[in-house]
Amino acid sequence: MVGVEREALHAVGETSLLEGARPGARPLQGEVQRKAAGGRRRCQLEVRLHGENAKGKAVARRSFRLHAPPFSISPNWGGYVVPSTTPVTDVSGQFTIPTLDCNQTADAGVSTWVGIGGGGASAGDLLQTGVRSDCIGGVQHDDVGWWEEAPELPEVDFTDMSVSAGNVMRATVVQNSDRSWTTRIDDLTTGISGVMTTGQAYGTILDANPTSWLDEEGLTTSVSYGGGYTAEWIVEDYELNGTLVPLADFGTATFTNLTTSVPSWALTDDEQSGIGDNGGLLHAAPSEPSGNGFSITWTG
């Protein structure tokens, strides 16, 4: 057993990381564990190595267990959820589509998104837009831009918007002057965007010609949104057929250039969320704020 101590972190060797809980999906299923109350941000971290190869020899595989974690734990959301006492009318953020380690997680998925609402019982419904990335049979594909209003509607993909790992994306949810709402996922690498406006339509546009549809994919005449009281920048372990998929190894995802209409807002420790399960494992951990952004790292 090996122990390492650094200021606020005490690591105890063996292999496993966090006390959490699972099932859930979109929207946020609730915090499984709160940050340790008061004082220094101090926690215990166990790291266990386990597994063996076909010849019965031990191989290293990492998992983690956190005791008294310095952030809240959710079964499906990792990132920052900023509350507001007034309705949130605008949120945006920039991220790069992750390159997944599909050797590590052969059949798994992850969604990276920005949204309003859904961050608790009184936060209102969730309106969001982002990118879903999947490992299937050890290969990354299906990097899909999408929008969703939960729980009223399922995720809707922009079927004619091809995005790729490494592309730089900007996601925005905003209320318009006529009280309608627009979600927009901009591929800053290709200049193509997926746009949805409530009460109108959704589809793709070419940023060089934003007044004309590149492809109008569907109507949203029956879609409306009542607003929400949280702003979110999230990496999600999403649901498929009512069950959370295995979380893909996305490495580290970084959100930058964050904006929101929340008055006098700033990212704080109280707004952090990591992804953990009820077997006690931590799957993703957020960083401290860094300038106008933060990162979140896959932990196993």
Secondary structure, DSSP 8 states (H G I E B T S, - for coil): --EEEETTEEEEESSB---------SS----SB----SSS--EEEEEEE--B-TTS-B---EEB-EES-SSEEESSEEEEEEEEEEEE-EEEEEEE-----TTTSSSEEEEEEEEES-SSTTS--EEEEEEEEEEETTEEEEEEEEEEEETTS--EEEEEEE--TT-EEEEEEEE-TTS-EEEEEEETTTTEEEEEETTSEEEEEETTEEEEEEEEEEE-TT-----EEEEEEEEE--EETTEE--B----EEEEEEEEE-STT----GGGEEEEE-TTS-EEEEE----SS-EEEEE--
